[in-house]
Amino acid sequence: MTALHLVCAILVCGGYGEWQVFLKTSVAYVSEERVRLRPVVGGLEALEWLSEKKALIVKITVWFAVLAGVTTGKKPLLEVVRWLFRPGQSSLPEAPPIAGSMERTSMIFLMGCENKVIWACAEIFALSTWKQEQKESGRLSVEVLVQRAEDIEKELEVKEHYPAKILSDFKNDLVAYSRYLVAHIFRASAMLYLHSVVLDGHPHVAQIKTAVDEVMRWICNIPKKPQSVVDKQIHKLAVRSTVLAFYITGALTDDVECRKELSEYLLTEAEGVGGNCGVVARVLEEIWADRESAKGGAEVLWREKLYHGNEPILLV
């Protein structure tokens, strides 16, 4: 738990520093817990088997490791994620974004992200690594790549009724409403991440443009330039929880209005104390400047931009 507190302290200071050293300690602990429990229990039931404190450590570590893996290229506890969150293996349902008896087994309550989306992000990372290895060896099969991507994509698809829900639908519970927005932003941005792996980082590819539009549809439900206490709280909870989504979306769009909206959201939160919203806004400005000077066309190497010296920025 101490190691996780140190990672959080680095996040407050902008997200760059020696956080990987501390996260490595926590990852080792979680891996040992999996080895110990795997013969006995798996799936969401494993989180019920653990003490409340241990379950919390496991979930926070998985969260940090998966999102860190997106940017660092290091294995994001894939076997642990599959053991806990692979869709269809548990008899326990995932809880809705309101308080209840299933809080221990759901990432919704801790991070606002569905279990299957955490699983999808880890699998997308694994797919990205596999694709690179296959390309380097001259054995990449586009058919296999697409099939593996489709297996992930079907778990991210959702039949959402328009329009999106509003605060009053949650009996004015701003935390539950914020979780609802965050969950959909994560799901949509995971789909964008998947398309960027399959199709590379080209903003004008149709599937990537469509995925960007879907992320923006959910982001735009966050109050803009909030004035009331409630709106400010929703803004803070939603934006600070989805910094990675803001970054990927901003990096993979050439739409000026879209960029402007993303920047305004991030800079509004950057005015507060701590966090990495300001850092992300600056990195996006660099990417956009490079795109403008190069007149677009080239692939956006958004992962490579997430380094401050030799240290990657943690977007959590």
C-alpha positions as CSV (number, residue, x, y, z in Angstrom):
1,M,0.0,0.0,0.0
2,T,2.9,2.3,0.7
3,A,4.2,1.9,-2.8
4,L,0.8,2.8,-4.2
5,H,0.7,5.9,-2.0
6,L,4.1,7.0,-3.5
7,V,2.7,6.5,-7.0
8,C,-0.3,8.7,-6.1
9,A,2.1,11.3,-4.8
10,I,3.9,11.4,-8.1
11,L,0.6,11.8,-9.9
12,V,-0.2,14.8,-7.8
13,C,3.1,16.3,-8.9
14,G,2.3,15.9,-12.6
15,G,2.6,12.2,-13.4
16,Y,6.3,12.0,-14.2
17,G,9.1,10.7,-12.0
18,E,10.3,7.3,-10.7
19,W,6.7,5.9,-10.3
20,Q,7.7,2.7,-12.2
21,V,10.0,1.7,-9.3
22,F,7.1,1.9,-6.8
23,L,4.6,0.3,-9.1
24,K,6.9,-2.6,-9.7
25,T,6.8,-3.5,-6.0
26,S,3.0,-3.5,-6.0
27,V,2.8,-5.5,-9.2
28,A,5.1,-8.2,-7.7
29,Y,2.8,-8.4,-4.7
30,V,-0.3,-8.8,-6.8
31,S,1.4,-11.5,-9.0
32,E,2.2,-13.5,-5.8
33,E,-1.4,-13.3,-4.7
34,R,-2.6,-14.7,-8.0
35,V,-0.1,-17.6,-7.8
36,R,-1.4,-18.3,-4.2
37,L,-5.1,-18.1,-5.1
38,R,-5.3,-19.4,-8.6
39,P,-5.6,-23.1,-7.6
40,V,-8.5,-22.2,-5.4
41,V,-10.5,-19.4,-7.0
42,G,-10.7,-17.1,-10.0
43,G,-12.8,-14.5,-11.6
44,L,-14.5,-11.8,-9.6
45,E,-14.9,-14.4,-6.8
46,A,-11.2,-14.0,-6.1
47,L,-11.8,-10.4,-5.0
48,E,-14.5,-11.6,-2.6
49,W,-12.0,-14.2,-1.3
50,L,-9.5,-11.6,-0.4
51,S,-9.7,-9.2,2.6
52,E,-11.1,-5.8,1.8
53,K,-7.6,-4.2,2.0
54,K,-6.0,-6.8,-0.2
55,A,-8.8,-6.5,-2.8
56,L,-8.2,-2.8,-2.8
57,I,-4.5,-3.2,-3.4
58,V,-5.1,-5.6,-6.2
59,K,-7.6,-3.3,-8.0
60,I,-5.5,-0.2,-7.7
61,T,-2.4,-2.0,-8.9
62,V,-4.2,-3.5,-11.8
63,W,-5.6,-0.1,-12.7
64,F,-2.2,1.6,-12.6
65,A,-0.4,-1.3,-14.4
66,V,-2.9,-1.5,-17.3
67,L,-3.0,2.3,-17.9
68,A,0.8,2.6,-17.5
69,G,1.2,-0.3,-20.0
70,V,-0.7,1.7,-22.7
71,T,2.1,4.3,-22.6
72,T,5.2,2.5,-21.5
73,G,4.9,-0.6,-23.6
74,K,5.5,-2.8,-20.5
75,K,3.3,-5.9,-19.8
76,P,0.3,-4.7,-17.8
77,L,-0.3,-7.7,-15.5
78,L,-2.1,-9.4,-18.4
79,E,-2.4,-12.8,-16.7
80,V,-3.8,-11.2,-13.5
81,V,-6.3,-9.2,-15.6
82,R,-7.4,-12.3,-17.4
83,W,-7.7,-14.2,-14.2
84,L,-10.0,-11.6,-12.7
85,F,-11.8,-9.8,-15.4
86,R,-12.1,-11.9,-18.6
87,P,-15.7,-11.7,-19.7
88,G,-17.9,-14.7,-19.1
89,Q,-15.8,-16.5,-16.6
90,S,-17.5,-15.3,-13.4
91,S,-21.0,-16.0,-12.1
92,L,-21.0,-12.6,-10.4
93,P,-22.5,-9.7,-12.3
94,E,-20.8,-6.4,-12.5
95,A,-22.5,-3.8,-10.3
96,P,-24.2,-0.7,-11.7
97,P,-22.5,2.7,-10.9
98,I,-24.4,3.1,-7.6
99,A,-23.5,2.0,-4.1
100,G,-24.3,-1.5,-3.3
101,S,-23.1,-4.9,-2.2
102,M,-21.0,-5.6,-5.3
103,E,-18.5,-2.7,-4.7
104,R,-15.6,-5.0,-3.9
105,T,-15.8,-6.9,-7.2
106,S,-16.3,-3.9,-9.5
107,M,-13.8,-1.4,-10.8
108,I,-16.7,1.0,-11.4
109,F,-16.7,2.1,-7.7
110,L,-12.9,2.6,-7.5
111,M,-12.1,4.1,-10.9
112,G,-15.3,4.5,-12.8
113,C,-14.3,1.9,-15.4
114,E,-16.1,-1.4,-16.2
115,N,-14.2,-4.6,-15.5
116,K,-14.5,-5.7,-19.1
117,V,-13.0,-2.4,-20.3
118,I,-10.0,-2.9,-18.1
119,W,-9.7,-6.4,-19.6
120,A,-10.1,-4.9,-23.1
121,C,-7.3,-2.4,-22.5
122,A,-4.9,-5.1,-21.4
123,E,-5.8,-7.3,-24.3
124,I,-5.4,-4.3,-26.7
125,F,-1.9,-3.8,-25.3
126,A,-1.2,-7.5,-25.8
127,L,-2.5,-7.2,-29.4
128,S,-0.2,-4.2,-30.0
129,T,2.8,-6.1,-28.8
130,W,1.9,-9.1,-30.9
131,K,1.4,-7.0,-34.0
132,Q,4.8,-5.4,-33.6
133,E,6.6,-8.7,-33.0
134,Q,4.8,-10.2,-36.1
135,K,5.8,-7.2,-38.3
136,E,9.4,-7.4,-37.2
137,S,9.6,-11.1,-38.1
138,G,7.8,-10.6,-41.4
139,R,4.9,-12.8,-40.3
140,L,2.0,-10.4,-39.7
141,S,-1.3,-11.8,-40.9
142,V,-3.9,-9.0,-41.3
143,E,-6.7,-11.6,-41.2
144,V,-5.5,-12.8,-37.7
145,L,-5.0,-9.2,-36.5
146,V,-8.5,-8.3,-37.5
147,Q,-10.0,-11.4,-36.0
148,R,-8.3,-10.8,-32.7
149,A,-9.4,-7.2,-32.7
150,E,-13.0,-8.2,-33.4
151,D,-13.0,-10.5,-30.3
152,I,-12.1,-7.5,-28.2
153,E,-14.4,-5.1,-30.0
154,K,-17.5,-7.1,-29.4
155,E,-17.0,-6.7,-25.6
156,L,-16.7,-2.9,-26.1
157,E,-19.9,-2.5,-28.2
158,V,-22.9,-1.1,-26.4
159,K,-26.5,-0.5,-27.4
160,E,-26.9,2.9,-25.7
161,H,-30.2,4.7,-26.0
162,Y,-30.0,8.4,-27.1
163,P,-29.9,10.8,-25.5
164,A,-27.4,10.1,-22.7
165,K,-28.7,10.0,-19.1
166,I,-28.6,13.2,-17.0
167,L,-27.9,13.9,-13.4
168,S,-31.6,13.7,-12.3
169,D,-31.7,10.1,-13.6
170,F,-29.3,9.3,-10.8
171,K,-31.5,11.0,-8.1
172,N,-29.0,13.9,-8.3
173,D,-26.2,11.7,-7.0
174,L,-23.3,13.5,-8.7
175,V,-20.8,10.7,-7.9
176,A,-23.0,8.0,-9.5
177,Y,-23.6,10.3,-12.5
178,S,-19.8,11.0,-12.8
179,R,-19.1,7.3,-12.8
180,Y,-21.6,6.8,-15.5
181,L,-19.9,9.4,-17.7
182,V,-16.4,8.1,-16.9
183,A,-17.4,4.5,-17.7
184,H,-18.7,5.5,-21.1
185,I,-15.7,7.7,-21.8
186,F,-13.3,4.8,-21.0
187,R,-15.3,2.4,-23.1
188,A,-15.3,4.7,-26.1
189,S,-11.6,5.6,-25.7
190,A,-10.7,1.9,-25.5
191,M,-12.4,1.4,-28.8
192,L,-10.4,4.3,-30.2
193,Y,-7.2,2.7,-28.8
194,L,-8.1,-0.6,-30.4
195,H,-8.6,1.0,-33.8
196,S,-5.3,2.9,-33.5
197,V,-3.5,-0.5,-32.9
198,V,-5.1,-2.1,-35.9
199,L,-5.0,0.8,-38.3
200,D,-2.1,2.8,-36.7
201,G,-2.4,6.4,-35.5
202,H,-3.9,8.1,-38.6
203,P,-6.6,10.6,-37.7
204,H,-8.2,10.7,-41.1
205,V,-9.0,6.9,-41.2
206,A,-12.8,6.6,-41.1
207,Q,-12.9,4.2,-38.1
208,I,-10.6,6.4,-36.0
209,K,-12.7,9.5,-36.9
210,T,-15.8,7.7,-35.9
211,A,-14.2,6.5,-32.6
212,V,-13.1,10.0,-31.8
213,D,-16.6,11.3,-32.4
214,E,-18.0,8.7,-30.0
215,V,-15.5,9.7,-27.2
216,M,-16.4,13.3,-27.8
217,R,-20.1,12.6,-27.6
218,W,-19.6,11.4,-24.0
219,I,-17.0,14.0,-23.0
220,C,-19.3,16.8,-24.0
221,N,-21.8,15.7,-21.4
222,I,-19.3,17.0,-18.8
223,P,-20.3,20.5,-17.8
224,K,-18.3,23.1,-19.7
225,K,-16.7,26.0,-17.8
226,P,-18.6,25.0,-14.7
227,Q,-19.9,27.6,-12.3
228,S,-22.0,25.8,-9.8
229,V,-20.5,23.7,-7.0
230,V,-22.2,20.5,-8.4
231,D,-21.0,21.2,-12.0
232,K,-17.5,21.8,-10.7
233,Q,-17.5,18.6,-8.8
234,I,-18.7,16.6,-11.8
235,H,-16.1,18.3,-14.0
236,K,-13.3,17.4,-11.6
237,L,-14.4,13.8,-11.1
238,A,-14.9,13.1,-14.8
239,V,-12.0,14.9,-16.3
240,R,-9.3,13.9,-13.8
241,S,-10.5,10.3,-14.0
242,T,-10.2,10.1,-17.8
243,V,-6.9,11.9,-18.6
244,L,-5.7,9.0,-20.8
245,A,-8.9,9.2,-22.8
246,F,-8.5,12.9,-23.3
247,Y,-4.9,12.4,-24.4
248,I,-5.6,9.6,-26.9
249,T,-8.6,11.4,-28.4
250,G,-6.7,14.7,-28.7
251,A,-3.7,13.1,-30.2
252,L,-5.8,11.3,-32.9
253,T,-7.9,14.2,-34.2
254,D,-7.1,17.0,-36.5
255,D,-10.5,18.6,-35.9
256,V,-9.8,22.2,-34.6
257,E,-13.0,22.5,-32.6
258,C,-12.5,19.1,-31.0
259,R,-9.0,20.0,-30.0
260,K,-10.3,23.3,-28.5
261,E,-12.9,21.6,-26.4
262,L,-10.4,19.0,-25.1
263,S,-7.9,21.7,-24.2
264,E,-10.5,23.8,-22.4
265,Y,-11.6,20.8,-20.2
266,L,-8.0,20.0,-19.3
267,L,-6.9,23.5,-18.7
268,T,-9.9,24.2,-16.4
269,E,-8.7,21.3,-14.2
270,A,-5.1,22.4,-14.5
271,E,-6.0,25.5,-12.6
272,G,-6.6,23.3,-9.5
273,V,-4.1,21.9,-7.2
274,G,-2.0,18.9,-8.4
275,G,-2.7,16.4,-11.1
276,N,-1.5,15.9,-14.6
277,C,-4.1,17.7,-16.7
278,G,-1.8,20.6,-17.4
279,V,1.0,18.3,-18.4
280,V,-1.3,16.4,-20.8
281,A,-2.6,19.7,-22.3
282,R,1.0,20.8,-23.1
283,V,1.9,17.5,-24.7
284,L,-1.2,17.7,-26.9
285,E,-0.2,21.2,-27.9
286,E,3.2,19.8,-29.0
287,I,1.5,17.1,-31.0
288,W,-0.9,19.5,-32.7
289,A,2.0,21.9,-33.6
290,D,3.9,19.0,-35.1
291,R,0.8,18.0,-37.1
292,E,0.3,21.6,-38.4
293,S,4.0,22.0,-39.4
294,A,4.0,18.7,-41.2
295,K,0.6,19.3,-42.8
296,G,-0.8,16.1,-41.4
297,G,-0.5,12.8,-43.2
298,A,2.1,11.1,-41.0
299,E,1.2,8.6,-38.3
300,V,0.7,10.1,-34.8
301,L,3.3,8.5,-32.5
302,W,1.3,9.4,-29.4
303,R,2.9,6.9,-27.1
304,E,6.4,8.2,-27.9
305,K,5.4,11.7,-26.9
306,L,4.7,10.6,-23.3
307,Y,8.2,10.9,-22.0
308,H,9.7,13.6,-19.8
309,G,13.4,13.0,-20.3
310,N,13.7,9.3,-19.8
311,E,10.6,9.0,-17.6
312,P,7.2,8.2,-19.1
313,I,4.2,10.2,-17.8
314,L,1.7,8.2,-16.0
315,L,-1.8,9.1,-17.3
316,V,-4.1,8.0,-14.5
